[in-house]
Amino acid sequence: MPMPTVANKRQELSHSIILFLVFVLWLLAILCPFLLKLPRTISPVLNRLIPCFQLALVIFLVVTAIAIGKIFIRWSRLAIPNWLTHICICAGIGMVALIYLTLLLGVLHLLWTWSFLAILLGALFIVLLEIPELVEQGIEEWKAHRPRVQPVDTLLLVLLAVVLMPPFFSALVPPYSWDAQVYHLTIPKLYLLHHGIHYIPLNIYSNMPLNIDMLFLLGMGAGDDVVAKLLHYVLGLLVCVALYGFSRQYFVERVGVLASLLFVVHPMVNYEFGIAFIDVGMGFFFVLLVWSFIELLRGGQTQWAVIMGLFGGALLGSKYTGTLGVLSVLVTFLVILGVAKVRSGKKNEGMLIAEATIRRKWILTGAFLLVSAVLALPWLIKNFIYTGNPVYPLLYGLFDGREWTATMTQQLIDWQHNIGQGRSVVDYLLLPWRVFMESGPGYLHFAGKLSSLPFVMLPLALLVVWRNQPIRILMGIFAIFFILWALGAQQVRFLIPGLPLLGIIAAVGIEWVRDRGLRVLYGFLIALIVIISVMTLAWQREEPIAPTMRDHLRVILGEETRDAFLRSRVRSYGCFRHLDTIASPGDRILFLFENMGYYCNFPYLADGMFEASYFVDMAVRCGTPEAFADALHALGVSYVLVNTVVYREVLSGLPLLRDPALNARYEKGLNIISQFLHNFLRPVYSEYGSVIYQWKPGRSPASHMNERVTD
């Protein structure tokens, strides 16, 4: 029997240490849901430890995703070029698996605490089997191909870490961002309360694709809403890792660091990192889709087409705008497949797929589209069951749709086309300049701020685009993505999934300057990136950084209560807590000019779209304040909560829409609602501009009590 060598003993020791660390991580993760149920007043020490358990749970879920992805890659017998590529692709595949596992539990009404504990228990065995070998492979590859870190690399990495710090603190505090309270966290909360997926009245977003929201649901089921926010933050970090891995494979490591910085420095991106939105998470799946696409073009294996389909389906199932990413890759795919011979001009860089037969090319295209469609299908079926419209509320004229009208469709189109700075030919030609140089708060400025850095650096990439095959592909995909975005709702956040590609393109242009020996110009560009990044971080956020981070740290450590933290940041929070004292279990609350109901503990009706559009349209269909009151009684409304700040903004901003007929109808509805509030309701509580109304004595409608308004 051979004696164990020193190398074998070291390998066994390393394996044992990894197994031990995995078990400790799992133990912290499994304890998280139990600790979160304890009152924060028990121990100050416990308050400081809870964020550690939340982070452990998130890290374990990510490690679980990587382990699941590794199983898939092994079964597919696909050769991955390097370790970092392996990690990124596995993480994406595993995230898709966790999303659809959570969706399955929701469909089967198995969203119970024991279900999530069972997931964590099963994950432990998968992780123990798959991760140690993967970690050891990473260590060996690091030893063999350790990157050379120069002072400029250290500077950029430190700057990237600093830029990522504010959203990290933001991710650790209770959620108070708008859309998170409207649907990204509210829908998972309601599904958890009902232990399964169910119909949510009037929340139109609940009948749209919800893939990344299923990750939030998993985080909330196994932990809490902070865990859900941290999952989105980690998806953002994975975008940076993927940019680094892609750049290391096709360019140099510094391109990945620069691309990550150019992505994160966008104020809107930086803001979204730390909140429960989904656009940064979609950016992760889009980067992996493009990466898999390039691997398919270079290798031609069917497995890459299937993996493309997984990431394409993840995009389609996350948001309707995920179609932009899938279509931009598909169009590029078809263009390349239509070319008889595609070469980069460099030896051994010709794409093998160019040699494939026409039948083979269509098989690969079909595999990509089929898998994408299969993953999107569950949401279309769910929408059809609940609303009669698989793409609700789109294509209303073809499919109709529950709690929706033709007038609301016209209002939605009018409202979306009001976003931006015009739709003429000249406006479209100027759009790239405007969105990067003139973006900011408000719909006139694309409802979000972007950094001008990647756009300013873009011309440098044009100098190398014809010499570099991957850059040509990235630039083509981003150009198509931008055009499709421009034709739709021109909101900055809908552009976020494509911004990582722009970061790579700009970073390659910057590195070209260094490769040409233009050291003075290169130093100037790096200095410009550092200065603008710091300025963006310091002055272009919604709140000053230092005070905000101090406030966040106080609630993270338990020095300030969650209730006190939220009361000053969520306008209707005080009204929700007052309702806890005056409302009965069977009461239903109507929200007017307010739709953030995450912290409301009673069933409520809130307009999911914009400016109370559903209830304004409902008032017009009723015709009179009396009939409107009858309709609300028929819906079981006991209290009405009005956000008077938004209400006054709507009144002062009239006309709201471009079409005169739509404006006249909308203003008529507002007038009926105003009369209804005055004639039928009396205020009982007010805080921060939100007011709770109750029915006036003797003003309850005497007739039509059972009549419901129909579309």
Secondary structure by P-SEA (a helix, b strand, c coil): cccccaaaaaaaaaaaaaaaaaaaaaaaaaaaaaaaaccccccaaaaaaaaaaaaaaaaaaaaaaaaaaaaaaaaaccccccaaaaaaaaaaaaaaaaaaaaaaaaaaccccaaaaaaaaaaaaaaaaaccaaaaaaaaaaaaabbbbbcaaaaaaaaaaaaaacaaaaaaacccccccccccaaaaaaaaaaacbbbbbccccccccccaaaaaaaaaaaaccaaaaaaaaaaaaaaaaaaaaaaaaacccaaaaaaaaaaaaacaaaaaaccccccaaaaaaaaaaaaaaaaaaaacccaaaaaaaaaaaaaaaaccccaaaaaaaaaaaaaaaaacccccccccccccccccccaaaaaaaaaaaaaaaaaaaaaaaaaaaaccccccccccccccccccccaaaaaaaaaaaaaccccccaaaaaaaaaaaaccccccccccccccccccccaaaaaaacccccaaaaaaaaaaaaaaaaaaaccccccccccaaaaaaaaaaaaaaaaaaacaaaaaaaaaaaaaaaaaaaaccccccccaaaaaaaaaaaaccccaaaaaaacccaaaaaaaaaccccccbbbbbcccccccccccbbbbbccccaaaaaaaaaaaccaaaaaaaaaaacccbbbbaaaaaaaaaaaccccccaaaaaaaaaaaaaaaaaaacccccccccccbbbbcccccccccccccccccc
